[in-house]
Amino acid sequence: MILIIYLIAGPMFLISIGAHIWVKVRMRPGAESDLEEYHYEFEDHHPGYARYEKWSRITFVAAVISALCLFIGLVF
């Protein structure tokens, strides 16, 4: 059982950390974006920023879940 947890959670952790770094570097709206024209309270309505935030959350949650699974495998 522990081996299965390690075989699933280990690669999932590495992939999600790599994806999170890729999202933070590549998907962040750059200087050429029109994000500056949005008021700070409504910047989540900007399509590029909303996509960036969504994928940032997804990859971070996947990294947290896989880290917790690795910890559970370590404890048991």
C-alpha positions, 0 to 999 in steps of 0.5 A: 500500500505504501509503495503505491502511495509513493509511486503515485504521489512522488511523480505527481509532486514533481510534475505539479511543482514543475507545472507550478513553476512553469505557470509562474514564469510563462503564464503571468501577464507581462508588461505588454498586457493591458492589465494596467487598464483594469482597476485593481478590484476588477483585475480578476476579470482580465482573461489572461490574469484569470487564466493565470490565477486558475492554473496557479491554484490548480498546480499549487493544490496538486503539489500540496495534495501530493506532498500530504500523500508522501507524508502519509506514506512516510508516517505509515 
